[in-house]
């Protein structure tokens, strides 16, 4: 790995960590709201919303887990995908 690749790798790690932390905070807040709605009104609509949010979070966490174990070059490529992935869609 040359110096340019190393710099790109470190930059990708910083960006990746920031995005992952922010998305997890957002996800936690959305899940908390959905669970409160479900508790106050245990309808199938609220259950479906909470289940979807939890499923999205698990999918995101699975993707994060996969990406952190890649070699540096592949990590830089894949991190672009993770940082663009929208967990609320």
QUIQUILIN-V694602 format. One record per pair of residues at least 24 apart in sequence whose ideal C-beta (glycine too) atoms are under 8 Angstrom apart, sorted by the first residue. I is the first residue (numbers start at 1). J is the second residue. D is the distance in Angstrom with one decimal. If there is no record, write none. Layout:
# QUIQUILIN-V694602
((I J D) (I J D))
This chain:
# QUIQUILIN-V694602
((1 72 5.9) (1 73 7.7) (5 72 6.8) (5 73 6.9) (5 76 7.8) (6 72 7.9) (8 76 5.5) (9 72 4.6) (9 75 6.7) (9 76 5.8) (12 75 6.3) (12 76 4.7) (12 79 4.6) (12 80 7.9) (13 75 7.8) (13 79 7.8) (15 79 6.8) (15 83 6.1) (16 67 7.3) (16 79 4.6) (16 82 6.5) (16 83 6.5) (19 82 7.0) (19 83 4.5) (20 64 5.6) (20 82 7.4) (23 60 6.4) (23 87 5.6) (24 57 7.9) (26 87 7.5) (26 88 7.6) (27 53 7.1) (27 56 7.2) (27 57 4.7) (27 60 7.0) (27 87 5.8) (30 88 6.9) (31 57 6.7) (53 88 7.9) (56 87 4.8) (56 88 6.8) (56 89 8.0) (57 87 6.6) (59 87 7.6) (60 85 6.9) (60 87 4.7))
